[in-house]
Amino acid sequence: MIDNPVGTNIDHVTSKENDLADRISRLKTSSNTLRGLDSLMQDFPTLRGCTQYHPSSQLISSIMDAILRKKLIDPLTANKAALTTPDSTSS
């Protein structure tokens, strides 16, 4: 991916115009996230094929180690390690 050209197109979209993104962003503050996710799936059927991402414990550990030591890790080494211990998803 490093050699792929990447571009961005940035524009402001109000919450009223993008109800789905607004509701997703509010899930984190909800006291019952699972109930909120179920409600979103009912209100927005296009989300039914989505799964929740769960990073591997090794990835979380590497990120925390880098933050605590204020030392960046080599992304190629991290990628190789991530490929040996894949992350998981769940519905």
N, CA, C and O atoms as a GROMACS GRO file, in nm:
protein
  364
    1MET      N    1   0.082  -0.119   0.000
    1MET     CA    2   0.000   0.000   0.000
    1MET      C    3   0.087   0.127   0.000
    1MET      O    4   0.038   0.234  -0.037
    2ILE      N    5   0.211   0.117   0.040
    2ILE     CA    6   0.296   0.235   0.048
    2ILE      C    7   0.311   0.300  -0.089
    2ILE      O    8   0.315   0.423  -0.098
    3ASP      N    9   0.321   0.220  -0.196
    3ASP     CA   10   0.342   0.275  -0.329
    3ASP      C   11   0.213   0.318  -0.399
    3ASP      O   12   0.218   0.371  -0.510
    4ASN      N   13   0.099   0.296  -0.338
    4ASN     CA   14  -0.028   0.336  -0.398
    4ASN      C   15  -0.055   0.484  -0.374
    4ASN      O   16  -0.042   0.531  -0.261
    5PRO      N   17  -0.092   0.556  -0.479
    5PRO     CA   18  -0.125   0.697  -0.458
    5PRO      C   19  -0.256   0.709  -0.380
    5PRO      O   20  -0.353   0.638  -0.406
    6VAL      N   21  -0.258   0.800  -0.286
    6VAL     CA   22  -0.376   0.819  -0.204
    6VAL      C   23  -0.418   0.965  -0.214
    6VAL      O   24  -0.334   1.055  -0.206
    7GLY      N   25  -0.545   0.988  -0.231
    7GLY     CA   26  -0.596   1.124  -0.235
    7GLY      C   27  -0.710   1.139  -0.136
    7GLY      O   28  -0.770   1.040  -0.093
    8THR      N   29  -0.740   1.261  -0.100
    8THR     CA   30  -0.851   1.285  -0.009
    8THR      C   31  -0.943   1.391  -0.068
    8THR      O   32  -0.900   1.480  -0.141
    9ASN      N   33  -1.068   1.379  -0.033
    9ASN     CA   34  -1.168   1.477  -0.071
    9ASN      C   35  -1.247   1.505   0.055
    9ASN      O   36  -1.326   1.421   0.098
   10ILE      N   37  -1.227   1.619   0.113
   10ILE     CA   38  -1.286   1.650   0.244
   10ILE      C   39  -1.398   1.751   0.228
   10ILE      O   40  -1.385   1.851   0.157
   11ASP      N   41  -1.508   1.723   0.296
   11ASP     CA   42  -1.622   1.813   0.295
   11ASP      C   43  -1.699   1.792   0.424
   11ASP      O   44  -1.698   1.681   0.478
   12HIS      N   45  -1.765   1.893   0.472
   12HIS     CA   46  -1.844   1.882   0.595
   12HIS      C   47  -1.985   1.834   0.562
   12HIS      O   48  -2.050   1.887   0.472
   13VAL      N   49  -2.030   1.734   0.633
   13VAL     CA   50  -2.166   1.685   0.620
   13VAL      C   51  -2.231   1.698   0.757
   13VAL      O   52  -2.178   1.647   0.856
   14THR      N   53  -2.344   1.764   0.764
   14THR     CA   54  -2.410   1.784   0.893
   14THR      C   55  -2.469   1.652   0.944
   14THR      O   56  -2.497   1.562   0.865
   15SER      N   57  -2.487   1.643   1.074
   15SER     CA   58  -2.548   1.524   1.134
   15SER      C   59  -2.686   1.498   1.077
   15SER      O   60  -2.726   1.383   1.058
   16LYS      N   61  -2.758   1.603   1.050
   16LYS     CA   62  -2.894   1.588   0.996
   16LYS      C   63  -2.889   1.523   0.858
   16LYS      O   64  -2.978   1.445   0.823
   17GLU      N   65  -2.784   1.554   0.778
   17GLU     CA   66  -2.772   1.498   0.643
   17GLU      C   67  -2.713   1.357   0.646
   17GLU      O   68  -2.727   1.282   0.549
   18ASN      N   69  -2.647   1.319   0.754
   18ASN     CA   70  -2.582   1.188   0.761
   18ASN      C   71  -2.618   1.121   0.894
   18ASN      O   72  -2.534   1.106   0.982
   19ASP      N   73  -2.742   1.081   0.905
   19ASP     CA   74  -2.794   1.022   1.028
   19ASP      C   75  -2.718   0.896   1.069
   19ASP      O   76  -2.693   0.875   1.187
   20LEU      N   77  -2.682   0.813   0.973
   20LEU     CA   78  -2.612   0.688   1.004
   20LEU      C   79  -2.479   0.716   1.074
   20LEU      O   80  -2.453   0.660   1.181
   21ALA      N   81  -2.395   0.800   1.016
   21ALA     CA   82  -2.265   0.830   1.077
   21ALA      C   83  -2.283   0.893   1.215
   21ALA      O   84  -2.208   0.862   1.307
   22ASP      N   85  -2.381   0.980   1.228
   22ASP     CA   86  -2.407   1.044   1.357
   22ASP      C   87  -2.444   0.940   1.462
   22ASP      O   88  -2.396   0.945   1.575
   23ARG      N   89  -2.530   0.846   1.425
   23ARG     CA   90  -2.572   0.744   1.522
   23ARG      C   91  -2.458   0.649   1.557
   23ARG      O   92  -2.445   0.608   1.672
   24ILE      N   93  -2.375   0.614   1.458
   24ILE     CA   94  -2.261   0.528   1.485
   24ILE      C   95  -2.166   0.597   1.583
   24ILE      O   96  -2.116   0.534   1.676
   25SER      N   97  -2.141   0.725   1.562
   25SER     CA   98  -2.048   0.798   1.649
   25SER      C   99  -2.098   0.808   1.791
   25SER      O  100  -2.018   0.825   1.884
   26ARG      N  101  -2.228   0.798   1.812
   26ARG     CA  102  -2.284   0.808   1.946
   26ARG      C  103  -2.292   0.674   2.018
   26ARG      O  104  -2.326   0.669   2.136
   27LEU      N  105  -2.262   0.564   1.949
   27LEU     CA  106  -2.266   0.432   2.013
   27LEU      C  107  -2.170   0.421   2.129
   27LEU      O  108  -2.201   0.358   2.230
   28LYS      N  109  -2.052   0.481   2.117
   28LYS     CA  110  -1.949   0.470   2.220
   28LYS      C  111  -1.996   0.527   2.354
   28LYS      O  112  -1.957   0.478   2.459
   29THR      N  113  -2.080   0.628   2.349
   29THR     CA  114  -2.124   0.691   2.473
   29THR      C  115  -2.251   0.626   2.529
   29THR      O  116  -2.296   0.659   2.639
   30SER      N  117  -2.308   0.536   2.452
   30SER     CA  118  -2.429   0.468   2.495
   30SER      C  119  -2.397   0.370   2.607
   30SER      O  120  -2.291   0.306   2.605
   31SER      N  121  -2.486   0.357   2.704
   31SER     CA  122  -2.462   0.265   2.815
   31SER      C  123  -2.474   0.119   2.772
   31SER      O  124  -2.411   0.032   2.831
   32ASN      N  125  -2.554   0.092   2.670
   32ASN     CA  126  -2.570  -0.044   2.621
   32ASN      C  127  -2.540  -0.047   2.471
   32ASN      O  128  -2.629  -0.034   2.388
   33THR      N  129  -2.411  -0.065   2.439
   33THR     CA  130  -2.366  -0.059   2.301
   33THR      C  131  -2.429  -0.167   2.215
   33THR      O  132  -2.463  -0.142   2.099
   34LEU      N  133  -2.445  -0.289   2.268
   34LEU     CA  134  -2.502  -0.397   2.189
   34LEU      C  135  -2.646  -0.367   2.148
   34LEU      O  136  -2.684  -0.393   2.034
   35ARG      N  137  -2.725  -0.313   2.240
   35ARG     CA  138  -2.862  -0.277   2.207
   35ARG      C  139  -2.864  -0.168   2.101
   35ARG      O  140  -2.946  -0.171   2.010
   36GLY      N  141  -2.772  -0.072   2.112
   36GLY     CA  142  -2.762   0.035   2.014
   36GLY      C  143  -2.723  -0.017   1.877
   36GLY      O  144  -2.773   0.030   1.775
   37LEU      N  145  -2.633  -0.117   1.874
   37LEU     CA  146  -2.590  -0.178   1.748
   37LEU      C  147  -2.706  -0.254   1.684
   37LEU      O  148  -2.726  -0.245   1.563
   38ASP      N  149  -2.782  -0.327   1.764
   38ASP     CA  150  -2.899  -0.398   1.712
   38ASP      C  151  -3.000  -0.300   1.652
   38ASP      O  152  -3.058  -0.327   1.547
   39SER      N  153  -3.020  -0.188   1.718
   39SER     CA  154  -3.112  -0.086   1.670
   39SER      C  155  -3.063  -0.029   1.536
   39SER      O  156  -3.143  -0.008   1.445
   40LEU      N  157  -2.933  -0.005   1.526
   40LEU     CA  158  -2.878   0.045   1.401
   40LEU      C  159  -2.898  -0.055   1.287
   40LEU      O  160  -2.932  -0.016   1.175
   41MET      N  161  -2.877  -0.182   1.316
   41MET     CA  162  -2.892  -0.286   1.214
   41MET      C  163  -3.038  -0.292   1.164
   41MET      O  164  -3.062  -0.317   1.046
   42GLN      N  165  -3.133  -0.267   1.254
   42GLN     CA  166  -3.273  -0.267   1.212
   42GLN      C  167  -3.306  -0.143   1.130
   42GLN      O  168  -3.375  -0.151   1.028
   43ASP      N  169  -3.255  -0.029   1.174
   43ASP     CA  170  -3.286   0.097   1.105
   43ASP      C  171  -3.211   0.113   0.973
   43ASP      O  172  -3.259   0.181   0.883
   44PHE      N  173  -3.093   0.051   0.962
   44PHE     CA  174  -3.010   0.061   0.842
   44PHE      C  175  -2.972  -0.080   0.796
   44PHE      O  176  -2.864  -0.128   0.831
   45PRO      N  177  -3.058  -0.145   0.719
   45PRO     CA  178  -3.034  -0.284   0.676
   45PRO      C  179  -2.902  -0.304   0.602
   45PRO      O  180  -2.850  -0.416   0.599
   46THR      N  181  -2.846  -0.199   0.542
   46THR     CA  182  -2.719  -0.214   0.471
   46THR      C  183  -2.605  -0.250   0.565
   46THR      O  184  -2.500  -0.296   0.519
   47LEU      N  185  -2.622  -0.230   0.695
   47LEU     CA  186  -2.518  -0.262   0.793
   47LEU      C  187  -2.517  -0.410   0.833
   47LEU      O  188  -2.424  -0.454   0.900
   48ARG      N  189  -2.617  -0.484   0.794
   48ARG     CA  190  -2.628  -0.623   0.841
   48ARG      C  191  -2.508  -0.710   0.802
   48ARG      O  192  -2.479  -0.807   0.872
   49GLY      N  193  -2.439  -0.678   0.695
   49GLY     CA  194  -2.322  -0.755   0.654
   49GLY      C  195  -2.195  -0.714   0.727
   49GLY      O  196  -2.091  -0.776   0.709
   50CYS      N  197  -2.202  -0.610   0.808
   50CYS     CA  198  -2.084  -0.560   0.879
   50CYS      C  199  -2.056  -0.644   1.004
   50CYS      O  200  -2.146  -0.704   1.063
   51THR      N  201  -1.929  -0.648   1.041
   51THR     CA  202  -1.889  -0.717   1.163
   51THR      C  203  -1.807  -0.623   1.250
   51THR      O  204  -1.752  -0.524   1.201
   52GLN      N  205  -1.800  -0.653   1.377
   52GLN     CA  206  -1.724  -0.571   1.470
   52GLN      C  207  -1.580  -0.618   1.470
   52GLN      O  208  -1.554  -0.738   1.480
   53TYR      N  209  -1.487  -0.526   1.459
   53TYR     CA  210  -1.344  -0.558   1.453
   53TYR      C  211  -1.287  -0.573   1.593
   53TYR      O  212  -1.314  -0.492   1.682
   54HIS      N  213  -1.208  -0.679   1.612
   54HIS     CA  214  -1.141  -0.703   1.740
   54HIS      C  215  -0.992  -0.718   1.712
   54HIS      O  216  -0.949  -0.822   1.663
   55PRO      N  217  -0.911  -0.616   1.743
   55PRO     CA  218  -0.767  -0.629   1.720
   55PRO      C  219  -0.707  -0.737   1.809
   55PRO      O  220  -0.756  -0.762   1.920
   56SER      N  221  -0.601  -0.799   1.759
   56SER     CA  222  -0.536  -0.904   1.838
   56SER      C  223  -0.471  -0.843   1.961
   56SER      O  224  -0.438  -0.724   1.963
   57SER      N  225  -0.453  -0.923   2.064
   57SER     CA  226  -0.388  -0.875   2.186
   57SER      C  227  -0.245  -0.833   2.157
   57SER      O  228  -0.192  -0.743   2.222
   58GLN      N  229  -0.181  -0.899   2.059
   58GLN     CA  230  -0.043  -0.863   2.023
   58GLN      C  231  -0.039  -0.722   1.963
   58GLN      O  232   0.052  -0.646   1.993
   59LEU      N  233  -0.137  -0.688   1.879
   59LEU     CA  234  -0.142  -0.555   1.821
   59LEU      C  235  -0.164  -0.450   1.929
   59LEU      O  236  -0.097  -0.346   1.930
   60ILE      N  237  -0.257  -0.474   2.018
   60ILE     CA  238  -0.284  -0.379   2.126
   60ILE      C  239  -0.160  -0.362   2.213
   60ILE      O  240  -0.125  -0.250   2.251
   61SER      N  241  -0.093  -0.472   2.243
   61SER     CA  242   0.029  -0.467   2.324
   61SER      C  243   0.137  -0.386   2.255
   61SER      O  244   0.205  -0.305   2.319
   62SER      N  245   0.154  -0.405   2.125
   62SER     CA  246   0.256  -0.331   2.050
   62SER      C  247   0.226  -0.181   2.049
   62SER      O  248   0.317  -0.099   2.064
   63ILE      N  249   0.100  -0.146   2.032
   63ILE     CA  250   0.061  -0.005   2.033
   63ILE      C  251   0.084   0.057   2.170
   63ILE      O  252   0.138   0.167   2.181
   64MET      N  253   0.042  -0.013   2.275
   64MET     CA  254   0.061   0.038   2.410
   64MET      C  255   0.209   0.053   2.444
   64MET      O  256   0.250   0.151   2.507
   65ASP      N  257   0.289  -0.044   2.402
   65ASP     CA  258   0.433  -0.039   2.427
   65ASP      C  259   0.494   0.083   2.358
   65ASP      O  260   0.576   0.154   2.416
   66ALA      N  261   0.454   0.107   2.233
   66ALA     CA  262   0.506   0.222   2.158
   66ALA      C  263   0.466   0.353   2.225
   66ALA      O  264   0.546   0.447   2.231
   67ILE      N  265   0.343   0.360   2.273
   67ILE     CA  266   0.296   0.482   2.339
   67ILE      C  267   0.370   0.505   2.470
   67ILE      O  268   0.418   0.616   2.496
   68LEU      N  269   0.380   0.401   2.552
   68LEU     CA  270   0.444   0.416   2.683
   68LEU      C  271   0.593   0.447   2.672
   68LEU      O  272   0.646   0.526   2.750
   69ARG      N  273   0.659   0.387   2.576
   69ARG     CA  274   0.803   0.411   2.559
   69ARG      C  275   0.832   0.531   2.470
   69ARG      O  276   0.947   0.571   2.454
   70LYS      N  277   0.725   0.589   2.413
   70LYS     CA  278   0.739   0.700   2.319
   70LYS      C  279   0.838   0.664   2.209
   70LYS      O  280   0.923   0.744   2.170
   71LYS      N  281   0.826   0.541   2.161
   71LYS     CA  282   0.916   0.490   2.058
   71LYS      C  283   0.830   0.428   1.948
   71LYS      O  284   0.746   0.342   1.974
   72LEU      N  285   0.854   0.471   1.825
   72LEU     CA  286   0.779   0.416   1.713
   72LEU      C  287   0.832   0.278   1.677
   72LEU      O  288   0.952   0.250   1.691
   73ILE      N  289   0.743   0.192   1.630
   73ILE     CA  290   0.784   0.059   1.589
   73ILE      C  291   0.792   0.055   1.437
   73ILE      O  292   0.728   0.134   1.368
   74ASP      N  293   0.870  -0.037   1.385
   74ASP     CA  294   0.884  -0.054   1.241
   74ASP      C  295   0.754  -0.112   1.186
   74ASP      O  296   0.714  -0.220   1.228
   75PRO      N  297   0.685  -0.042   1.094
   75PRO     CA  298   0.556  -0.091   1.046
   75PRO      C  299   0.566  -0.224   0.972
   75PRO      O  300   0.471  -0.304   0.975
   76LEU      N  301   0.679  -0.251   0.904
   76LEU     CA  302   0.692  -0.378   0.833
   76LEU      C  303   0.705  -0.495   0.930
   76LEU      O  304   0.651  -0.603   0.906
   77THR      N  305   0.775  -0.473   1.040
   77THR     CA  306   0.785  -0.576   1.143
   77THR      C  307   0.650  -0.600   1.208
   77THR      O  308   0.611  -0.714   1.232
   78ALA      N  309   0.578  -0.492   1.236
   78ALA     CA  310   0.445  -0.503   1.296
   78ALA      C  311   0.350  -0.576   1.202
   78ALA      O  312   0.269  -0.657   1.246
   79ASN      N  313   0.359  -0.546   1.072
   79ASN     CA  314   0.274  -0.612   0.973
   79ASN      C  315   0.303  -0.762   0.968
   79ASN      O  316   0.210  -0.843   0.963
   80LYS      N  317   0.429  -0.799   0.970
   80LYS     CA  318   0.466  -0.940   0.966
   80LYS      C  319   0.412  -1.012   1.090
   80LYS      O  320   0.362  -1.124   1.080
   81ALA      N  321   0.422  -0.948   1.206
   81ALA     CA  322   0.372  -1.007   1.330
   81ALA      C  323   0.220  -1.019   1.325
   81ALA      O  324   0.164  -1.118   1.372
   82ALA      N  325   0.153  -0.919   1.270
   82ALA     CA  326   0.006  -0.922   1.262
   82ALA      C  327  -0.041  -1.034   1.170
   82ALA      O  328  -0.145  -1.095   1.194
   83LEU      N  329   0.035  -1.061   1.064
   83LEU     CA  330  -0.003  -1.168   0.972
   83LEU      C  331   0.011  -1.306   1.036
   83LEU      O  332  -0.060  -1.399   0.997
   84THR      N  333   0.101  -1.320   1.131
   84THR     CA  334   0.117  -1.449   1.198
   84THR      C  335   0.011  -1.472   1.306
   84THR      O  336  -0.020  -1.585   1.340
   85THR      N  337  -0.044  -1.360   1.359
   85THR     CA  338  -0.151  -1.369   1.459
   85THR      C  339  -0.265  -1.282   1.412
   85THR      O  340  -0.277  -1.167   1.453
   86PRO      N  341  -0.351  -1.336   1.325
   86PRO     CA  342  -0.458  -1.254   1.268
   86PRO      C  343  -0.556  -1.202   1.374
   86PRO      O  344  -0.579  -1.264   1.478
   87ASP      N  345  -0.611  -1.086   1.344
   87ASP     CA  346  -0.714  -1.029   1.430
   87ASP      C  347  -0.843  -1.103   1.404
   87ASP      O  348  -0.849  -1.188   1.314
   88SER      N  349  -0.945  -1.073   1.480
   88SER     CA  350  -1.071  -1.145   1.461
   88SER      C  351  -1.187  -1.046   1.445
   88SER      O  352  -1.176  -0.929   1.481
   89THR      N  353  -1.294  -1.096   1.391
   89THR     CA  354  -1.416  -1.018   1.381
   89THR      C  355  -1.531  -1.100   1.435
   89THR      O  356  -1.524  -1.223   1.438
   90SER      N  357  -1.635  -1.032   1.476
   90SER     CA  358  -1.755  -1.101   1.521
   90SER      C  359  -1.876  -1.023   1.478
   90SER      O  360  -1.868  -0.902   1.459
   91SER      N  361  -1.987  -1.089   1.463
   91SER     CA  362  -2.109  -1.021   1.421
   91SER      C  363  -2.175  -0.954   1.538
   91SER      O  364  -2.280  -0.892   1.522
   0.00000   0.00000   0.00000
